Amino acid sequence: MERAYVRTEDFRLAHRLLKALEAHSIPVSMLSINDALPEPKAWWFGSPEEVERLGGKGVPVSHENTTEQVLVWTMTRAQPAPPKLLLFGLDPGPRPGCACFADGTVLGKTVEEDFPSLFGFMARMVEVMAPGGVLVRVGHGSPTHRDRLINEAIGRGYRVEEVNEYRTSAGTPRHAHGASAVKIGRLAGTPVHEQRNHAPSQGELRNLQRISRQRSKGSLTISIEAARRVSQGELTLEEALNEAGYDAS
C-alpha cells in the first residue's frame, strides 16, 4: 500500500491526521512543511492553506473534517475516472451503516455517529467523485430511522430504493451495520419517489429512551417529547442528553 505523508505546521491537525490514517492501516510518515516529498507524486495531507500553497497531490483537511476527509480519500484515491453510478447502501439505525459502491465495486464501508455525519460523508463522496448518477438503497428495518434516511436522500435529489432488509441478515452479527450496508447495497429494492410522514411508535420512543440511559451510563433518561424530537431529526441524541443536563466530561 502506498505511503501517505502528513506535512503541516499545525501540530494538533497533524496528531488528528496520524490517528485517522493509522485507523485505516495507511502507512504514514510525518514531514516538516519545508521538507520535499520523497516522491513528487506522493499523497500528502495538510491544512487548506498549505495545500493551496504547495500543490501536488495534497489533500486539504481541517480540524472539523479530518476523519471524513481521510475516509473519502481512502475510498476514492484509486478511481481512474468518474463512475457512471455512485451507490450507497444504508443500514438504518441510530448509528447508520453506509457502504459505498462505484459502478458495482465496493469502495468501502463505515458506521457514522449520526445522520448529519452520514450525509456529510455522502455529499463529500458525490462532490469528489462527480458520478453520472447517485442511487441510495435503504434497508427497510427501524422504520423511524429508515424514513428519515429516505426523506433526506430524496431531499438531496438522490434516487432512492427501499430494500427488504431481512434478506441481508443471514450470517451477519446483529451490530455489524457496515457489513449489513454492503449487503443492502447489492440488492435491488423498490423505488421510492416521495418523502414520508412517519409518526414514531411508542415502542420506538421508549427504545430511544433506553439508548439515552445507555449513553448517559444510567445517569438520566430523556423525556418522551425529547425522544420524539430525536426521532424526527430535530435533535441528535447527544443534543437531547445535553438539554436534559447530561455532562459527558
Phi, psi and omega in degrees: 000136182294147181276142174250162184231139173259125190218082185210152176274352181272102186293327177294318177296319179301317180298316179297318181294317179300316179296317183294318180291319179294328178297334178262012180058034177270123174300131187217143176230151179262133177236155169288152180300335181268354180283141173283148176292140177303327176231127184305330183261018180286151174282140175215158184238138177199186178289161178305321180293320180292320179294319179297323183284321189260339174069213184068208180267052180279143178248113181285131184223142174245171178300324186285333187237024184303307183298316181297315183294321178294318178298314179299317180298317181297330182274336190249347191295335183266002182283121183285334184205161178302134179286156174291323181223125171257120186242136176244128170260127185241127174261108188290149178163176179301325174243089189291140173272147181220129172242143184240132181235141173241112183050043175091349180266130179288121176272328180163178180218158181208160171238121185261154184287332182200177183292318178302320178295318180299308185285336171295316176298314181298317180298321179292321177298316179297318180297314184289320188271341178046058184286165175290330178202163180232132176233132178244122176252121186247129174296149189273355180286175179047071191308318181297312180292321178302310184292327175296318178297315180299314182297317181293318181295316178296319179298334178270002176086013179275148169289142185228139171231143174260126186252138175294103187289339180299333180285352182256357191275338185297126177077007182248125176304151188304321186258013180276070187295325179295316179295321177296322180297323177298315180295319178299317181296337183272354183252131174292143181236191178269125180301140176240124186250343184234146176291158187246150174252097187251123175265120183295145178282164176298326178296319179293321179292318178295327178294321176297322176297319178299316180296323179297324177295320179296313182296328181266012179056037175081005185279336178199166177231129179292157181287164176300320180295319177296320177298322178296318179294323176296315182297330180270000178084009179284333179224152164276163179298323179296320179294321178296320178295319179297317179297328180280356176102010180280134179240107184294339182284000000 
